[in-house]
Amino acid sequence: MKKLNLKYKVLFGIAICLSACSRFVEVEAPSNRITGDVVFLEDATATAAVNGRYAKFIETNRHYINGGLSMFLAMYADETTTNQTTVEYRDFVNATLTSGNSIIYNNFWRTAYENIYQINRCLVGLQNATTLTPTVKNQLQGECYFLRAFCYFYLTNLFGDVPLSTEVNYESNSMLSRTSTTAVYTQMKEDLLKARDLLKPGYPTSGKFRANKYVATALLARVCLYAEQWQDAETYSTEVINSGLYGLPSPATAFLEASSEAIWQLTIDGQIFNTIEGNVFVPSATGTTLPQYPLTTSLKNVFESTDLRLANWVGSKTVSGITYYYPAKYKNRGTTTNPKTEQPIVLRLGEQYLVRAEARFKQNNLSGAVDDLKIIRNRAGLTTNISTNDPVEVQKAMMKERRTELFAEYGHRWFDLKRTGNLDATLSYKPEWQSTDRLFPIPQAEILTNTNLTPNPGY
């Protein structure tokens, strides 16, 4: 990461801190305040600095948080294919990724570590601050701990062992070796527990664009599920479900900006369209333009015919007599709506029911797991007839609901296949698939500049 971090020799100035979209930035940088230490003297500038971290998440199109996870991991799994001819895009469909793939480097690795560096810089400034209002300081620190855990969750699940940085020394950061996934998970959980303690139940501003206690708790529930800490996963998902802040609207309105299901959303005020997902998944309604990322037949066929998710979250377009299906959770592909009616939903209540269902199943609480599946299926207009005496049937139903509920959404399907050991059996149809493809390659550009980094097997 030496090459990446050299850019941070420059002072962490207000100009950088305030490079945010209008929803987050409510103050201008005083011309006489430049250095990072001064940023954290006042509530307004400190808040703007942390808000800038959210803005960076949506600054670059199709990177890991802003559409990239949904788009590229849907192709890498078995959810979508592509009509793109660009080789680096088709590498995701064909499982022919290389360490020189610029999408892997720019959209996933580099962007994540740029965010982490700046989050760490904010944490240092906040920890050293002595003049901030205590409630503001707590809120901002809690948001930073959440955001850092969020970045590391995807880094370690994509790349495996990754450099773990909690400091701001660019020289030491540039030569970090890889840290075990177990240790990264430990750090994530520690950060999220701190975030829970520091954040309040209410959102600090209008909308759900900044973290509150339940945003951190929702991610913590998922982290515990992935770490096979079943009781904790159930406890934390239950906290979110029982908070009373969220609901399960009909599939037709679940992905609107005002959705009661949203736990955490990104704001995209600075972009010319509603969401990256809508922009890339939804084809032009006119002409013969094909959907760029049509659903695979296997995903389309897993939906029951009366499933409201099929009716509302899957679009179709017929070209030359052939009907193509595509992800349509977000409907607006362009700029026709202003103000925007859709904003990307990163964490939502539906996932929390599925987290709890799986956690209960793993603790042999089959009836509890089925109860949660019923809630998800009832929202989709489906009846449930699952035997609570048959663990195989419950598990099959549980994974089916995860597939139909969370498809083309932040890589859930890819991560589910990986963590349940089903990648090889499911993706062997890909031309170049091999078991080592379970991890992204460590970018060659990073290995060349950091001699302590080692490549992943198979690359």
N, C-alpha and C positions, 0 to 999 in steps of 0.2 A: 504493500500500500504506500510505498514511498512516493511513487509518482503521483498518486492521488492526493496525498496530504501536503505536498510542497506548496500547493496553492494557499494553504492556510498559514503561511508565513506572514501574510498580510494581517493587519490588525482586524480584530472582530468588531467592526464598526457598526454604528447605527444604520448606515446605509444598507448593510447586509441584513441586519436584524429586521429591517422594515420592508424588505423586498417581498411583500405579502399582498394578497388580494384585498379588495376593499372591505369585505365583510369582517376581516380580522383587524385591519389597521385603522385605528381611530385617532392616532396622534402622528404628528410630523416630527422628524428628527431635528432637535435644536442644533443650530449650526456650530455651536461651540462644544458639542459633546460627541466625541469620536471613539474613544477607546472602550473596550468591553467592560472594564470596571465601572465606568460612568453609566453605562446602560442600566446597571442594576442598582442605581441609587434611588430611583423613583418607580412607583407602581406602574405608571403609564408606559414608560419605556421598557421596563422589564416585561410587562405583559405583551408589548409589541414584539419583543425579541422571541418569546416563546410562541406567539401566534405565527411568527414567520416560519417556524418549523412545520406547522400544518400546511402553510402555503407552499412550501417546497415539495410537499407530497404530491401536489397537483400541478406543479410548474412545468414538468416535462411530460409530454404525451406518451402514453403507453409504457411507462416504466412500471416497476413492480407493484406499487400501490394504485397508481392512477390508470387502471385498465389493463396493465400488463399481466398481472397474475390471472385475471379472468380470461384474457385473450390467448396468451401463449400456453398456459397450462391446460386449457381446454383442448388445444391441439395436441399437446404432449401426452395427455391421457387419451381417452376414447370417446370424447364428447363431441368434438368438431373436427372437420378436415379443413382444407383451405383451397380457394381458387387463386390464391396469390402465386405468382411465379418466382418471387424473390427466393433465392436459395436458402438464406438464413431463416426465413419463415417456414419453408417446407422442411427444414431440418427438424423442427418440432414435431411435425406430423410423422416423419419417417424415422425418428429417433437416430438422427445422424449428426447430433451436436458435436462441436469440436471446441477446444479451449480457445480458439481464435474467433469464435462467434461474437460479433460486436453487440448483439442484443443481450447476450448473457452478461457481458462486461458492463455495457452502458446502462441498460435498463434495470438490471437486478443488483449486481455487485457494487458498482461504483456509486450509484444513487443511494443505496442503503447506507454505505459507509460515509458518504458525505453528510447524510442526515444524522447519523450517529455522532460524528465528530461535533457537529453544531449543537446537538442535544447535550452532549457532555460539556460543551463550553457553557451552555446555559446553566447546567446543574452546578458547575463550579462557581459561576457568577452569583447564582441564587444562594448557594451554601455560604458564600463569603459576605453576602449582603447583610447590612445591619440597619438599614434605614427603610426597608420595605414594611408595609402593613403586614402583620403576621398572617392574616387570612389570605392575602394575595400571595405571599411567599409560599404558603403551604399549597395553595391551588396550583401555582406554576410549577413547583417541584413535583407535585403529584402527576401533572400532565407530562412532564419530561420523563419521569420514570416509566409511565405507561408507554410513551412513544418509543423509548429505547427498547423496551421489551417487545413491542410490536415489530420493530425492525429486525431484532434478533430472531424472533419466531420464524420469520420467513427465510432469513439467511441460513439458519441451521437446518431447516427442513428442506431447503433447496440444495445446499452445498455440503451438508454434514458438519464435520468439525470445521470451525471458522475462527479467525482471530477475534478475540474478545477484548474490546477496548472500553474502559470506563474512565479514561484519562484524556487530557488534551495536549500532551506532549507529542508533536508531530514526528519527532525523530524516533522516539520509542515506538510509536504507533506504526511507523513505516516498516519496522522489522519484526513485527509480532509473528509468532508461529501460530499454528492452529490449536484451538482449544477444543477439548472433547465436547461432544454434543450434550453429555450429561452435565458438564460444568456450565454450559451455556443455558441449559434449562434451569439449573439452580439459580443462576443470575437473573433469568427472566422472572422466576417465581418470587425471588427476593424483591425485584423492582416492582412487581405488581402488588405485592403485599404492602410495600411502602406507599404505593399510589393509592390503594384502598384506604389506608389510614389518613392520608393527607387530603384526599378529595371529599367533597360533600356530595350528598345524593342529588342535589339540584344541579342543573347545567349553569355554568357561570355567565352565559349570554343567551340570547334568544336562539332557537334552533338547537340542533344536536351535533354541532360541529367542533366542539371542544369536549375533552374528557371530563366525566364526572365519576363518582364512585362505582357506578354500575357498568360503565364502559370498561374500567379496569377489571372489574369482577367478571365480566363476560369473557374477556380474553384469558383471565386466570382460569376460568372453568375449562376452556379449550386446552390451555397449556397442561393442566392436570390430567385431562383425558388423554392427551398424547403421551404424557409421562406415565400413564397407567396408574395414576393415583385416583382410584375410582371414587372413594368416599369424598375426597376433596372436590372432585369434579361435580359430583351430585350436590354437595353443599353449596358451592358457589353458583352453579346454574340455578338452583332453587332460589337463592337470594335474588337473582335477577328476575326470575319468573314471578316471584311473590312481591316484588318491589311496588307493584301497582302503577309503574310509570309507562308500561308498554303493553301492547295488545296484538292480536292477530287479525288484521283486517282481511277482507276478501282478496284473493289473488289479483283481482283487477286493479286494486289501489295500493297493494303492498309496497310498490317501489316508487311511489310518488314522494316528493320532498316532504310532505306533511304526514307521511305514514306513521301510524302509532307503533308500528313494529320496529322502526329504526332505533337502534341503540347508539350507534355512532355513524355519522355521515361525513363525507368530504364536501367542501364547498367549492364550486367551480365558477364563481362569479367572473374570474379573469379569463375564462375560455369562451370561445365563440359557439360552443354547443353545450347541450345539457350534461351528457356523460360520455366518456370514452366508449363505454360498452354500447350505448345506443348508436354512437357514431360509426363504430366499426362493424357491429353485428347486423344492424338493420339496413337492408339494401334500399336503393331508390325505388319508390313505388311505381315509377314510370319506366318505360323502356325495357330492354332485355338484359340489364345489368344483373348478374347473378349475385346472391349473397356471398360475401367474401369468406365466410366461415360457417358453412352449413353443418347442421347436426349430423352425426353419424347415424346410420340406420339402427344400430344397436341401442342408442340412447332414445331415439324417437319411439322405438317399439316397446321400451320398458314402461311407458306411460299407459295407464288404463284409459279406455276410450272416454270415460265420463270425468276424468280428472280435470278439475278447473285450472290446474297449472298448465296442462296441455293447451287448453283453450286460451289462456291469458298470457302465458310466459313463453310460448313457442309460436313464432310467426311462420308464414309460408308465402312463397312466391312461385308462380308457374311460368316457366320460360321454355318455349318450343315444345310444349306438351309435357314437360317434366316439372314436377313440384319439388321444390327445395324447401327445407325447414331450417330455421335459424333461431338462436336465442333472442327472446324479445321481452325480457323482464323490464328493460327500459325501452320506451317506444320512440322517443324523439331522437332522430339522427342528426338534426341540423340546428338552425337558429330561428325556427319559426315561433318559438315561445319566449317571450321576454316580458315579465321576469320568468325565469326558468321554473319548470314544474317538476323536474327530476334532478336529484343530486345523488351521487354514488353512496349506497348504503354498505358500509364495511362490516358492521356487526349488527345482527338483528335477532329478534326474539325466536324465530323459527329454529335457528341453529341451537339455541339454548335448550329447547325441548328435546332436540335430537342428542345433544350432549348428555342430558340427564337420562334419556332413555338408554343410551349405551352404558353409562356409568351404572345404572340400576341393573341392567342385564349382566354386567360383569360381576356384580355382587349377588347374582342368583335371584334378584327380585324381578322375576319375569312379568308378574302382573303389573308392577309399577312401570316397567319399560313399555308394556303394551298400552297402558293408560296414556303415556306421553305420545306414542305413535297414533293413538286414536285422535288426540287433539290436532295433530298435524294433518291427518287424513280427513278429519271432519271439516277443517278449514278448506281443504281441496275438494269438498263435496263427495267424499268417498266414505262408504261404510267399512267397518272393520270386522273381520272374522278370523282372528289369530288365536291359535290355541296357546294358552299360557302354560300348558303342560309339555310343550315341545320346544326345547331350547333352539333346535336347528331352525324351526319355522320362525321363531321370534327373531333370531339373528338375521335370517334371510330378509324378513320384512323390514327390519331396522336399516339394513344397508341399502335396500331398495328405496326407502324413504329418503335417506341421505342423498341418493343419486338423483331422484326426481325433485327434491326440494332445493338442493344446493348446486345444481348443474350450472356450469359456465360462470361460476361465482367465486373469485379469489382462490382458485385452485383446489377447492375442497375435494373434488373427485380424485385428483392426482394424489393428494396427501392421504386420502382414505385407502386407496389401493396400496400405497407404499407402507403405511403403518400397519395394515392388516396382512401384509405379506402376499398380496394378490397381484402384484405388478406383472410378474413373469407369465402367470396363467392368463391374464387378461390382455396383455399387450404383445404377446408373441406374434400376432398377425402383422406387426409393423416390420417392414423389410429388413431393417438393420438392428432390431431390438436385441439387447443383451442385458444381463442382470446388472451390470455396472451402470446402466443408464438410469438407475434409481436416484443418482445424484447428478446435478449439473457439474460440468467441468469447472475447476478453478481457472479463472481467466489467465491466459498465457501472459498477458501484459503485466499482471500482478506478480506472477512467478518470476518473471525476468527482473523485476525491480526489487523484489524481496526474496532473498536467498533462503529465508527460513520457511517459506511456503512450499508445500509439496503438492503435487497434482493428485486428483482423485483417481482411483483405479479405473483402467479402461481408456484413459485419455493421455 
